[in-house]
Each structure stands twice: as C-alpha cells, then as structure tokens.
Amino acid sequence: MLHRKRSWVVYSVADAESLAEKLTQSTWTCCQAFELGGYIFANDATCPDGAQEYAVLRGRGEPSGLVQIESITFSWCRQERALELIRRVASGEFDGNQYGVVARNRFQTAAEHRSCLHCA
C-alpha cells in the first residue's frame, strides 16, 4: 500500500455484483474500504480526483494485520471486468501473493472512524 498512516472506514457489501458497480460507477473518498467475503478493498488513491486504485487485502493467517494480495485500478475497468476481477479475488486466486501487511486497527467501523482529512 502506498499510505503508511491512512485509516479506512469499512462497509460490508452484499455481493460481487454490488461491489463491481460501486467501484466502477462512483468515486469514493480516499478513506473508503469495502468488505466482501473476508476480503477488504481499500481505496489506495493518492488524491480524491485521481485514479481509483484499491489495495486488496485478506485477513486470514496473519493475526497482526491484513495481507495485501493485489492492487486493482477500478477506475480503468468496465463494470464487467471489475466483476471478473472481484470474483477471482473471492475464489482465492490471489491468496498466495503477499505485498505487505497493514495493521488491523487502521480498518474501522463508521462509528470508530468518524471523520478524517479525507472525508471531512
């Protein structure tokens, strides 16, 4: 991940189709993250109006943090391609990758997160 101090507010998403629509049809704040089936898609963009790059993380097997397994620029994807990539993530295809570990306490509920410079 590019950001060493950023924290994210995590919202659960019901299914891969909903996540693909959200990530290709909207621009999200830099502190936004989505959870689907144990995977976190955390906005790793450098600025609010830049490319919507998402770090893909999994929590299994690493008690101290979440393991980054992929990075996807969803703003460059059509919804169908995004859905294909999300399904590949959910199937475990990228689980063997490890690009770094991010502390679990940087991923928060809306109540914990409240507001930051990215969403204020």
Secondary structure, DSSP 4 states (H G I P E B T S, - for coil): ---SS--EEEEE-S-HHHHHHHHHH----TTEEEEETTEEEEE--SSTTS--EEEEEE-TT-TTEEEEEEEEEGGGS-HHHHHHHHHHHHTTTTTT---EEEEGGGEE-HHHH---TTT-
